[in-house]
Amino acid sequence: MPVPVAVTNPNGKGLAAAAPDQLPTSGDLFAKLKAQSQAALAAKQEPEKDVAQRPASSAMDTEAPSTSAPAVAAAVEVRGLNFAYPGLDGRPIPGIPPLIRDLAFSLPAGSTCLLLGANGAGKTTFLKILGGKHMISEDAVRILGRPPFHDTQLSVTGDLSYIGGNWQRDIAFAGTSIPLTGDFPASRMIDSIPNVDPERKARLIKVLDIDPCWRMHTVSDGQRRRVQICVGLLRPFKVLLLDEITVDLDVLGRADLMRFLQEECTTRGATVLYATHIFDGLEFWPSHLAYLAHGQLQFFKEAKDVPELAQGRLLSLVYNLLNEDREAQLKARGPRPTEWDSSREGEVGVFSYAFNNGWVPGTMNTSLSTNAVMRN
Ligand SMILES: Nc1ncnc2c1ncn2[C@@H]1O[C@H](COP(=O)(O)OP(=O)(O)OP(=O)(O)O)[C@@H](O)[C@H]1O
């Protein structure tokens, strides 16, 4: 599939060398996509048959039996999800294994689920997929029974909300590297969301301890983060995806926010999936734990089945999980080299401009307008 790519290569040749004049619109990939869309269409027409034909998947099948009946059993349902970041031509990059492989996951409505995983495990990517930010096949993910990428109403109505990334770059600044020098109050950001229940707004402002008169260009990172979270929560979401957004919050702000979110789930039946590396004092919060590694959920458990939560030892549980995994990897592939391997010269430049694949890592932004990214 052709991807729109703007070009500002300092040597004026990268794209021409990297891609043919005509980006392809036929071949194996397109045949596969066509087959997939025909299969999805057929599955829609024969829902009963579809249930029987879905591949048995590992971790989640015992937790939530599949159903494609009209009643929505799970707030989040993932089946056979595969994902690889594409190269310039929109295809998976040869030699690089998919980041997510045949992942299955089913989260009941009303859950507060912690998403655990090492740096680079794919938590942000997974949450962005659930949030409809990456195109995937229509039947791989269902949020409230609907495909998040294809059914844009999910996000437009606020039923599905994703809060992640660094707001400093995404919203309070224009583009990814150009600072916005405007002077405006926090209330302007908050009031920009239409059709908000005034009571909910007042409650959030109180919970997050926001001063509506804060001038956004003078606030601290944590204060800016509070405004970002407030804006993301103003509408009563049904499914909320949080990507490490409490990192700048002080302990009081964080505790108040986590209690607010838990209440949203217990009183309104909302569902929250939260990826974080900060575990202290969080034992009370999750109803479920999910651990992502090697492209798959290695476990998915209800809180009552995780004794470490009752013992106040969540941090130690996560430490052990990551440590065991690192030890296993070290055994399998040996230690990573710490010195530059000159035989790889040219494969990974010491510094070069590289054409991006359309996504700024760790943010919700496409990078197409910035043309080039720096790669070390
Ligand atoms: N735009 C991109 N293009 C190519 N690869 C990417 C891109 N964004 C992320 N990746 C790769 O995908 C992998 C998973 O990244 P992701 O940000 O999802 O991990 P994460 O679990 O959220 O990590 P962290 O805990 O550090 O935030 C990483 O190896 C990363 O290099």
The ligand as a Tripos MOL2 file, in Angstrom:
@<TRIPOS>MOLECULE
LIG
   31    33     1     0     0
SMALL
NO_CHARGES

@<TRIPOS>ATOM
      1 N1          7.5490    4.4740   14.8780 N.pl3     1 LIG1
      2 C1          8.2080    3.3330   15.0640 C.ar      1 LIG1
      3 N2          8.8050    2.7080   14.0340 N.ar      1 LIG1
      4 C2          9.4500    1.5440   14.1990 C.ar      1 LIG1
      5 N3          9.5580    0.9050   15.3670 N.ar      1 LIG1
      6 C3          8.9770    1.4730   16.4220 C.ar      1 LIG1
      7 C4          8.2610    2.7030   16.3390 C.ar      1 LIG1
      8 N4          7.7700    3.0040   17.5620 N.ar      1 LIG1
      9 C5          8.1830    2.0070   18.3710 C.ar      1 LIG1
     10 N5          8.8940    1.0910   17.6930 N.ar      1 LIG1
     11 C6          9.5180   -0.1240   18.2360 C.3       1 LIG1
     12 O1          8.5310   -0.9540   18.7820 O.3       1 LIG1
     13 C7          9.0060   -1.5410   19.9830 C.3       1 LIG1
     14 C8          7.9790   -1.3400   21.0610 C.3       1 LIG1
     15 O2          7.8600    0.0310   21.3320 O.3       1 LIG1
     16 P1          6.7690    0.5560   22.3510 P.3       1 LIG1
     17 O3          6.9080    2.0400   22.4410 O.co2     1 LIG1
     18 O4          5.4400    0.0240   21.9770 O.co2     1 LIG1
     19 O5          7.2640   -0.1670   23.7060 O.3       1 LIG1
     20 P2          6.8290    0.0690   25.2040 P.3       1 LIG1
     21 O6          6.5520   -1.2650   25.7930 O.co2     1 LIG1
     22 O7          5.7370    1.0760   25.3010 O.co2     1 LIG1
     23 O8          8.1590    0.6240   25.8260 O.3       1 LIG1
     24 P3          8.3970    1.6670   27.0180 P.3       1 LIG1
     25 O9          8.1300    0.9330   28.2910 O.co2     1 LIG1
     26 O10         9.8410    1.9920   26.8620 O.co2     1 LIG1
     27 O11         7.5040    2.8490   26.8060 O.co2     1 LIG1
     28 C9         10.3550   -0.9220   20.3060 C.3       1 LIG1
     29 O12        11.3520   -1.8640   20.0270 O.3       1 LIG1
     30 C10        10.4530    0.2560   19.3770 C.3       1 LIG1
     31 O13        11.7560    0.4100   18.9090 O.3       1 LIG1
@<TRIPOS>BOND
     1     1     2 1
     2     2     3 ar
     3     2     7 ar
     4     3     4 ar
     5     4     5 ar
     6     5     6 ar
     7     6     7 ar
     8     6    10 ar
     9     7     8 ar
    10     8     9 ar
    11     9    10 ar
    12    10    11 1
    13    11    12 1
    14    11    30 1
    15    12    13 1
    16    13    14 1
    17    13    28 1
    18    14    15 1
    19    15    16 1
    20    16    17 2
    21    16    18 1
    22    16    19 1
    23    19    20 1
    24    20    21 2
    25    20    22 1
    26    20    23 1
    27    23    24 1
    28    24    25 2
    29    24    26 1
    30    24    27 1
    31    28    29 1
    32    28    30 1
    33    30    31 1
@<TRIPOS>SUBSTRUCTURE
     1 LIG1         1 GROUP 0 **** ****
